[in-house]
Amino acid sequence: MNSHKKHNLLFVEDYKSPFNTTTEHLEKFFDKVDKVTYHDEALHLFTTNSYDIVVYDISMSPEKVKLIKQLQDIKSMQSIFVLLQESSEDHAFGLSQLGVNVVLLTPEQLDEALENIALFNPETGAVS
């Protein structure tokens, strides 16, 4: 991995997710990592901390967009990535209409996706 600035990450996972990862694993790609499962906990951390990137794993429940809208209401320019299983591809367009970055993947592609997300520059909106 490049020697670019590591970002602070809020990782919101679906408790039934096939994208299994640990906080320690996420710290290989990001600086400060908070990993949560519950939306109320995610909102609390989001309002009391500063995150460069939010990754929201809704792979099992793509209809759970309420949290995205709540985060955007708090910080409209927040960089949000949504992890979505390839089998839920039909939900990708609707999610992208919310202004989030949708990442369609299989569990085997998680590390590559995280590395690419880590290279994203929230200030410019480009991969560095």
N, C-alpha and C positions, 0 to 999 in steps of 0.2 A: 504494500500500500504506500502511496505517496506521503510525503512529509507535509501535507496541507494541514490547515487548522482543523482540529477536531471540534465537532459541534455538540451542544447539549441536546439530549434527546428525551422526549416523552414517548414511551412505547405503550400503547394500549392494545392489549391482546384479547382475543376471543378465547374464553376458557376451553372451548372445544377445538381450538385451532390445530391444523396439521403442521403449522409453522412453529415448531417447538424451538425455543431459544431461551437462554438464561441471561440474566443481567451481566454476568461475567463475560459471556460470549459477545453481547452487544458492545461492551466496553472495548473490545478489540477495534471497533469501527468508530466509536463516539467517545467524547470526553465524559461528561456527566450523563448518567442514564437513570431515569426513573421508569420502572416497568410496573404497570398496574393492569388489573382485570376489570375493575368496576368503574362505571362512568362517573359516579359521584366523586370517587377518589381522583380520577383523571381531571375533573373540573377543579377540584380543590388544589391539586398540584399546579395546574395550569395558571390559576389565578394568583398563586403565591410564589411562583418561580418563573424564570425566564428560560424559554426553550428556543433553540434555533430551528429545530425540526420536530414535528409530531409524526409518528408512524402509527397508523390505526389499522389493526388486523381485523377486518370484518369478513374474513374468508368464509365463515360458516353462516353469517347473517348479513348479507349485503343491504338489507333494508334498514339497518341501524344507522341512519344518517343524522339522527337528532343531535348526537354528540358533535358531529362536524359543524353543524349550524351553530351550536352553542359556542364552540371554540372560535368560530369566525365572528360571532357577535362580540366576543371579548377582544379579539385581536384580528382584525380583518385581513391583514397581510401575512398571517401565519403560514409558513410552509408546512403543508400536510400531505403525507403520502398514505395511500390506502393500499394495503395488501389484499389481494383478491385471488382466489383460486381460479385457474384457467377455466374450470368448469362453470364458473359464474360470469363468463365473459359478457353475457347479455346485460349485466348490470353496470359494466364499465362506462358506457356512454353517459348514463344518467349521473353517475358519480363524478365523472369529469366535468359535467355541466355545473357542478357545485364549486368548481375552481380548485379541485384537489388533483394531485398527481396519482393516477391509478397504476398500480404495478400488478399485472397478471403474471402469476407464476405457479410453479409446482413446489412442493416442499424441498426438493433437491436443489432448487434455484435460489433458496433463501439467502445463503452467504453472498452470492454474486449480487443479488438485489440490494442487500444491506451495504455492501461495499460501494455500489453505484450511488445509493442514497447518501452515503457518507461523503461522497465527492461533490454533492450538490452544494452550491453556494446560495444560501437563502437571501443574501443581499443583492445578488445579480440575477438570480433565477437560472443560472447556468451551471453546468458541471465543470469543476475546476481541475 
